[in-house]
Amino acid sequence: MKNSKMVQYYYLGRGAISHLQELLDNKRADEEKSFVVLVIDDYFENKNILDLSYLKQQDLIIYADTREEPKTSYVDQLTNLVKTKEHLPVALVGIGGGSAMDIAKAISVLLTNPGPSEEYQGWDLVKNAPIYKIGIPTIAGTGAEFTRTAVLTGPTKKLGINSDHSVFDQVILDADLLKTVPIDQFVYTAMDCYVHNAESLLGMINDSMTIALAEKASELIEEIFLGEMDHEKLLVASSMGGLAVANSSVGICHPLSYGLSIELGLHHGYAICIAFNQLDEYYPQVKKFKEILKKYNIVLPKVINDDITDEQLDRMAEATLKNEKPLSNAFGADWKNVFSKEKVIELLKKM
Ligand SMILES: [Fe+2]
């Protein structure tokens, strides 16, 4: 039985981001010295979408480069940048998609725990309490706002800092922030949520809370994408999907997508879609997923094409098979006898 930690507070509703100022000011013990750090997806740089006029001179805004998924080296570099200040910040805020939020989660932990981020990739390796942190998603689906993981790509592995210390103290769910997301990005990221639910529901590690959350989140996603779009409902589905997967585990699709992401540099939601599209033998939800792609005129390319060498395929398969926990969630303890390297390569070749 697990003792599951959840986000303590959340605001939900249009314009909810207007509460950020009071949340930050409540944390400032000293008007002049207390500072906050905002990690914002660089998509928002020079766009005049976010009102940050209330920030103080000593506050630090980091526009995070999210073209690539967060690397351990990048997170270490940003942590060191914050450490050049005389004190630790009183709050850290992550504004953006899964990458920006995961960077903020990781920095909040690394500021109070010694050593590089690579040392904390794994489960429950963080010892010291982190900096207070707030998550504000501007795209919905990753569930990063509600999970206990900050996924980082290291030199050889893509693995999260999975810890209760990675969980946001406060989340702000503001549907207005989703308005500017390009539609294909929007769909890829939402499908990440759909896949989390499918993997939770069809895995071995789940409980009645996970099942209830994953079922409702799936239902919401289908309702939104095959019926009428509703940004607030999508934020709710993403949060529920995040909570569901946090209390269970991902399954077959995520390990395969990690292989694609590491070798080809594909963004998480996009890699998830490429992989899930070929997993109908495992997940009945692939049928509805294909209907959604069709409705939004999204045609996924073939990424494993003639340019991919056997060595690359081999590395992708190895990266996939490193994910013991998700694969045993999907297939059981003897997963290695069921899901062989040959099978992984066969699936990758279809992608
Ligand atoms: Fe995911």
Boltz pocket constraint, residues with backbone or C-beta under 6 A from the ligand:
constraints:
  - pocket:
      binder: B
      contacts: [[A, 142], [A, 192], [A, 196], [A, 254], [A, 268], [A, 272]]
      max_distance: 6.0
